[in-house]
Amino acid sequence: MTEILDTTGFLVADSLGRRVGRVECLMHGTAPTRPGSLAVCSRRRFGRHFVVPESAIRTIDRRARRVQLRRQRDELQRFL
């Protein structure tokens, strides 16, 4: 399982390498002490927000501050 703590501000890229956005914050689900998803904002003119579950993350490169996903951008759940 991937450790998603301390990823706020990381760049997020989909499975094709396309930019999705940046991690805005962690989202907690059923376990209040452990986040289960990332909130990602696209930072475009009318920024789209995406929920990225931990299971959709392929790798986290802490040196490059980048999160690589297993899914394509259009497969992610949008909110706001």
C-alpha positions in Angstrom: 0.0 0.0 0.0 1.3 3.5 -0.9 1.9 6.0 1.8 0.1 9.2 0.8 0.9 11.3 3.9 2.9 14.5 3.2 2.0 14.7 -0.5 0.3 18.1 -0.4 1.5 20.1 -3.4 2.8 17.1 -5.3 2.1 17.1 -9.1 -0.3 14.3 -10.1 0.0 12.6 -13.6 -2.4 10.0 -15.0 -1.4 6.6 -16.5 -0.5 8.3 -19.8 1.7 10.9 -18.2 -0.8 13.7 -18.6 -1.0 16.3 -15.9 -4.1 16.0 -13.7 -3.2 18.7 -11.2 -1.7 19.1 -7.8 -2.6 17.5 -4.5 -4.6 20.0 -2.6 -5.2 18.0 0.6 -5.7 14.5 2.0 -9.2 13.1 2.4 -10.2 10.8 5.2 -12.8 8.1 4.7 -13.8 5.5 7.3 -10.6 5.6 9.3 -10.3 9.1 10.9 -6.6 8.6 11.6 -5.6 7.4 8.1 -6.4 9.3 4.9 -7.7 7.1 2.0 -7.8 9.6 -0.9 -6.2 12.7 -2.3 -8.1 15.9 -3.4 -6.5 17.1 -6.6 -7.1 20.5 -8.2 -6.3 21.0 -11.9 -5.5 24.8 -11.4 -7.1 25.7 -14.8 -9.2 28.8 -15.2 -12.2 27.0 -13.7 -10.2 24.4 -11.7 -11.6 20.9 -11.7 -11.3 18.9 -8.5 -10.7 15.2 -8.5 -10.9 12.5 -5.8 -8.0 10.1 -6.2 -8.4 7.0 -4.1 -5.2 5.5 -2.7 -5.8 2.4 -4.8 -5.5 4.5 -8.0 -1.9 5.5 -7.2 0.9 3.6 -8.9 3.9 5.4 -7.4 4.9 8.4 -5.3 8.2 9.9 -6.2 9.1 12.1 -3.2 12.3 13.5 -4.7 10.4 14.7 -7.8 7.3 15.5 -5.7 5.2 13.6 -8.2 2.3 11.1 -7.9 1.8 8.7 -10.8 -1.6 7.1 -11.2 -2.8 3.8 -12.5 -5.9 5.4 -14.2 -6.5 8.0 -16.9 -7.7 11.4 -16.0 -11.2 10.8 -17.4 -11.7 7.8 -15.1 -11.3 9.9 -12.0 -14.3 11.1 -10.0 -14.8 14.9 -10.1 -16.3 17.0 -7.4 -17.0 20.7 -7.0 
